[in-house]
Amino acid sequence: SHPKAKSGAFNPRGNQLALGLEDGTVLIRTLSTGREAARFKFNYSVSNLQFSPDGRRLVALSSNTQGFATVHRMDTVGWLRIGSANVVPANFLLGSNSEIVVDAIGTRVSAGRSVLEFQDGVRQGWRSPPAELEHVILSRDWKRVAGLAGRRSVVVADTRSGETVATFDGCESFGEPTLSVDGKLLAVRCPATKELHFYDVVRTRLIGSIQDTNRTPLAFTPAGDQVLSGAELIDLASRRPTGVISPGVYSAIAFAPEGRRVLLAGGGFGTPALYEAIRGSKDRPKRRQIETGIVDSIAYSNDGSLAAAGFRGEANIKLYRTSDWKRTLLSQKDESARLSITTKIVFSGDGSLLVAVAE
């Protein structure tokens, strides 16, 4: 029997596919010929793969069932293995859903609670986390990382030096934090006081708060100047609502590239379904129910012309043309996937290919 695939990734050009297998093998195939371009073997199951945006690096995350994990970095020019480093787990078990993020040229990698830098050998940029943090998130510019220390404090650290740049407390138990794109602003809920707090990380001070009883995930817009909480988009500078996405409860969201449209997966609108919401006035938010069912994963293509969703209990990925929401079924050709959960959907850069990972 062949080892099961645990992860997959297209290179940016869409002409090669990397597969991470349960036995620790990373297999790279050229799609036009079907031929094997490279093969690597690691000690543990490969749970995640990610190409750098320039396509010159491939990063693999392998971890055993006890949570011991290692990040491996490969150079796609000649397919050379050029470094590996241990990962500080984000929790007791990294598991197969652990995300890895790679910077533009593949020199920095975020995985678990580690920020690894691969230059002049292997160096873990954040060697000693300032506290046993959980719910760790990374700013999009890679300069800062934030997480909860015992839920009573939010700690922000510099990823290069490992030094703590700000610590915020004053809440009995914080919710999950989120950083602005440049890492200079932080938003986090304080459920005890039913508030959403906004902090200036550079000046290490509270800059304001608003009443917020939502429990939905916080999400920054692609521009990074607004955060979505529940139905409302909140401007981070003025801390005032600037628009409404859609009332209701959602479990997953995905912004379209232009930031105006949002895919929502949830059942808080009365019926479990996939929805597309369009930013509108406070009195007239627009929401379209695309299809009913429990949705576990969603994604837009890079140009926003396509959308994909994984529905629980189905063996197909549903692909939609967003201009008219005409649907196509992409068969996973595996009946065992029928009762599984699709944990990740990724489009290739040009939108012509798609990878779905199911458990």
N, C-alpha and C positions, 0 to 999 in steps of 0.2 A: 504494500500500500504506500502511496505517496504521502509525504508530510503535508499537513494542512497549511494553507496560507493564512497568516495572521495580520498582514498589513500590505499595503500597496501604494505606489506613487508613480505618477508620470513625470518625466523630465519636462522642463519648460517648453521645449520644442514639440513635445508630444510624440516623438519618434522612438522613445524607449520607455519600458515599464520595469520598475523594480518591485520585486515581491519579497516579503519577509516571511520565512516559513517557521513552523512550529519547532523544527529540530535545530534552529539557529542558523539556517542557511539564508543568505541574501542572494537572489538570482536576478540578473538584469538581462532582459531580452530586447533585441531590436525588432520593432513591430512590423516593419515592411518585409522582413525576411523570416521572422520567427526564430532566428538564431540566437543562441546564448552569447551575450557580449562579455559577461563576467560572472564570477561566482565566488562568494566568500562564506566561510563557516565560522560561527561564533559558538560560545559555550552554551548560551541559553536562547530560548525562543525570542525571535525578533518581533517586538510588539508595535513598532512604529518606524516609518521611513519618511524622510523629507529631503527633497532636492533644494539646493540654494537657488535663489531666483535667477542667477546667471547660468545655472546648469552645470557648473564646474565641480560641484561638491555634492556628495550624497551622505546623509547622516542617518545612522541606524541606532535604535534603542533596543537593547536586549536585556531581559530581566527574568530571574527565576521566580518561583512561587513564593519565596520568602521576601521578595522586594529588592534583592540585590540587583542593581542595574548598572549598566555600562553604556556610554555613548561611544560609537565608533564613527570615524570620519574617513571618507574615501574620496580620492581625486579621480574624476571621471576621465581625465586625460591619461589614457593608458591604463586606467582602472588600478590605481595603486592605493593600498591601505596606508594612510598617513597619520594615524593617531587614534588613541582611545583614552577615556577618562571615566572614573567612577562618578555616579550621580547620587546626590543627597535626595532620598525619596521625599515626595510631597506629603506622603502619609505612610502608614505601615506597609502597604502594598502598592507598588507603582501600577501593576496591572496592565492589561492590554489597551486601556483607554488613555494612558498617559500621553499628553501632547508634547511634541518637540517643535521648537521654532528655530529657524536658521536665518541669519542675517543675509544681506544682499550677496556677499561673496563667500559665504560659508566659513568665515573665520570665528564667528561666535554662535553658540548654541545654547538654548534654554531648555532644560528638561528637569522635571521634579522641582526641587528647590535650588538647583545648581545653575549657574551661568558659566559656561565653559568657554575658554578662549584658546584657539588653536593657532598659535604663532610662535615660531622658533621652538618647536616642540609643543608639548601639551601643558596647558596651564589652566587651572580652575580659577576663573576670575573672582568668584565669591567663595573664598576658601572656608570661612567660618561664619555661617549665618549668625546675626546678632542675638537670635533667640530661637526657640523651637517654634518656628512659624507654621501656620496652616493657611489655606486659601491664598496661596502666593500668586501674584500676577506681575507681569512685566510690562513696562511702558513700551510703546511701539518704536521709540528711538533707541531702545536697548540700554539706556543710561541708568534707569532706576527700577527697583523691584520693591513691592510692598506685600505685607502679609500680616496676619493676626498673631499676636503673642498672648496666648491664653484667653483670647477673645476680649480681654480688657484693654488692650493697646493695639494700635496700628503702627507698625514699624516700616519705615521707608529707608532703603539702603542704596548706596552707589554700587553698581555691578562691577566696576573696575577695581576699586579699592577695597570693597567689602565693608566700608565704614557706614555706620548708621547716620543718615542725614536728617532724619526727623522721626519723632515718636509722638503719637497723639493718643490721649486717653480721655477720661471724663465720661465714659459710657459703661454701664454695668456689663454689657455684652454686645460687642459690635457684630454686624453682619459682614458679608463678604465685601471687600473693598474693590474699587476700580480706579485706575489712573488715567489721566488725560494722555494724549498721544506723546507729548513731550515730557511727561512725568512731573510736571510742575504743579498740577492740581490733582486732588484726590477726593473721591466721593465715597461715602460709606454710610450705611444706615445704623441708627441706634434704636432698636426695637422697643427698649424700655420707655423711652420718651416719645416714640413714634415720630422720629425726625430723620431727615436725610442731611448729613453734615458735609460741608465742602471745606477743604483745607488747602492753604497755600503751603506747598512743600518747601519752597525756597526760603520763605520767611518763617516757616514752622509755626503757623498760627491758624486758628479757625477764622474763616472769612465769612461764614454765615451758615444758616440752616433753614430748611423748610419742613413743614409738616408732611409726613409721608408714611402711610400705613401699608404700602404695597409690599408684596413678598416675591414679586417677579424678579428675574435677573436684571441687574443694572447693565446697560450697554452704551458705549460711546458711539456717536455717529462717525462715519468715515472721516469727516473733517476734524473730529476730536474736540469740537467746541461746545457740544451739547451732549447730555446724557439722557437716555430713555429710562424712565421709571414708571412702571405701570402703563397708563395711557399717555402720559405727558412727556414731551421733550422739554428738558430744563436747560436754559442757557447758563453756562457755568460762570460767566462774567457777572451777569445781573441776578442770577438765581431766580429768574422768573420763567414761567411757562411760555414757550414760543410756538407751541402747536400741539396737536393731539394726534397720536398714531391711531389708537383704537382702544375703546374700553374693554376690559376683560382680563383674564388670567392666562398667561402663556408659560410654557416650560422651556421653549427654545426660540431664538430669534436669529434672523440673518438680514442684514442691511444690504440692499442693492447698492451698486457702486456710486450712484448719484445721491444716495442718502435719503431720498424721498419715499421710496417704497421699502416695505419690510415684510418678510415672510414670518409668520407666527405659527407655532405649533402648540396647541393647547385645547383644553376643554372647558375653559371658563366663560365661553360665550354661549353656553347652553348645549352645544354639541361638540364632541371631540372631532377636530377637523384641521385641515391645512387652510390657512387664511393668508391673503395678501392685504396689507393695510397701506393706505396712502395718506401721507400727512395732509391734514386739512384744518379748517377753523375749529374752534372749540365746540361749536354747536353742530358741526357737520363733518365729523370724521368719516372717512370712507373705508369700508372693509368689504372684501369679496371672499366668500367661502368657495375655495377651490374644490375641495373634495372631503368627504367625511371619513373619519377613522382616527385611530391613535397614531400620531406621527412622532418618531424618535429622532430623526435627523433631517436637516434641510440645508440647501445651498443654492446660491445664485451663481451663474457663470460670470466670468470677469467683466463682460460687457452688459450683463443684466438681461440678455435676450432669452436666456434659458433658466429654468429652475428645476430642481430635483428634490424628491422627498422619499424617505424610507418609512413605509407604513408597517406597523407591528402585525405579525401574523401573515405577511404576504411574502412570496418568494421573488417579487419583482421590485425594481426601483422604478418609480414613476417620474417621467421626464416631461416637462411642460414647456411650450413656447409661450413666453409671457405676453406676447402681443395679443393673443386670443385664447390662451390657456388650453390649447389643443394638447392632448396627452398621448404619450407613447409609453409602452411598457418595455423596460429593459430587463430581460430575464437573467437571473443569476445562475440558471441551469443547475440548481442544486436544491432538491426537495427538502433537504435537512434545514435549509434556510427559512422554510415557511413559518416556523414558530419561533424564529430568532429575532433579535433586535439589530437593526442597522445602526451602528454607532458612529459612522463617519461617511460623508459623501464629499468627494473632491472633484472639481472640474479641471481639465488641463487648461493651459493658458488661452488657447484659441477656442475652447468650448466644444471641440470635436470629440473629446474622449472623457470618460468618467470612471472613477474608481469608487467602489462602495465596499466598506468593511462591515461584516455581520458577525455577531457572536451567537 
